Amino acid sequence: MTRALFALDLEDDPDLIAAYEARHAPGSVWPEIVRDIRRRGYREMEIWRVANRLVMLAEIAPEGLVASDPEVQPIVDQWESEMDAYQRPIASGSPKWLPMTRIFALDEQPPA
């Protein structure tokens, strides 16, 4: 299993942040989106927030990710379009979710 982390900013507006969290509460994400995430090869996924910064932790199947099912792509596109009202890229012109680079791992450090 591969672990990947991504970062994204939300609009710095408490009402939009609350609405975004509500859209991601258990049972609130459209079932087609959840099925597509799992079908694509994500085994686990969590989104964490501090202020208006989001971090997504994803565990990906050993065989990697596959593309969305073309039949569900219009629903995925609609979901992503609706999320655009809440989200903003960290860097201008960059993808919304940016992959993060690991810079420290405790198990790689020499014993104290």
Secondary structure, DSSP 8 states (H G I E B T S, - for coil): -EEEEEEEEE-S-HHHHHHHHHHTSTTTS-HHHHHHHHHHTEEEEEEEEETTEEEEEEEE-TT------TTTHHHHHHHHHHHTTTEE-SSTTS-SSEE------GGGS---
